[in-house]
Amino acid sequence: MLGRLKMSTEDCLRKYKDFMNIVFPDKSKFWKAKDILCSGAAWDAKPLEKVIKTLIQETLNTDPEEVQLMDPNNTTDKCKV
């Protein structure tokens, strides 16, 4: 978010807070334990993928499927985060 999307620290923190309830919904201990036992994962990755794609769409105004993690055309930025 800081490097590739060139967001400020304040913007990153704001988006992080916005997305946490989507990515990590409040679950009862029973359902969380059931999910871990059945799949081996405590959380589903799909909500995280969705919010990342939404963030890329909003920030870069482009199709998230077309965006590379590192921009090969930009050689001047020193941030590789």
C-alpha positions in Angstrom: 0.0 0.0 0.0 2.8 2.4 0.8 5.1 1.4 -2.1 3.2 0.2 -5.1 -0.1 2.1 -4.4 1.8 5.2 -3.2 -0.6 5.8 -0.3 0.2 7.9 2.7 0.6 6.3 6.1 -2.6 7.9 7.2 -4.5 6.5 4.2 -3.1 3.1 4.8 -4.2 3.1 8.4 -7.6 4.3 7.5 -8.1 1.6 4.8 -6.7 -1.0 7.1 -9.3 -0.1 9.8 -12.1 -0.1 7.2 -11.2 -3.5 5.9 -10.5 -5.4 9.1 -14.2 -6.1 9.9 -14.6 -7.5 6.3 -11.5 -9.6 6.4 -11.8 -10.8 10.0 -15.5 -10.9 10.8 -16.4 -11.5 14.4 -17.2 -15.2 14.8 -18.2 -17.2 17.8 -15.5 -19.5 19.2 -17.6 -22.5 18.2 -17.7 -21.6 14.5 -14.1 -20.5 14.4 -13.0 -23.8 15.9 -15.2 -25.7 13.5 -13.6 -23.8 10.5 -10.1 -24.6 11.7 -10.8 -28.2 12.3 -12.5 -28.7 8.9 -10.2 -26.7 6.7 -7.1 -26.0 8.7 -7.6 -22.2 8.2 -9.1 -19.8 10.7 -10.1 -17.3 8.1 -11.2 -17.4 4.5 -8.8 -15.6 2.1 -11.6 -14.5 -0.3 -12.6 -11.4 1.6 -8.9 -10.3 1.8 -8.5 -10.8 -1.9 -11.7 -8.8 -2.6 -10.7 -5.8 -0.5 -7.2 -5.8 -2.0 -8.7 -5.8 -5.5 -11.1 -3.1 -4.6 -8.3 -1.0 -3.1 -6.2 -1.4 -6.3 -9.2 -0.4 -8.5 -9.9 2.7 -6.3 -6.2 3.8 -6.0 -4.8 3.0 -9.4 -8.1 3.2 -11.4 -7.3 0.1 -13.3 -8.2 -3.6 -13.5 -6.7 -5.4 -10.5 -6.0 -8.4 -12.7 -3.7 -6.4 -14.9 -1.6 -4.8 -12.2 1.9 -6.2 -11.5 3.2 -6.2 -7.9 6.2 -4.2 -9.0 5.9 -1.6 -11.8 8.6 -2.5 -14.4 8.2 1.0 -16.0 9.1 2.9 -12.9 12.8 2.8 -12.1 13.0 6.0 -10.1 11.1 4.9 -6.9 13.4 3.5 -4.3 10.5 2.0 -2.2 10.2 -1.7 -3.0 7.7 -2.5 -0.2 
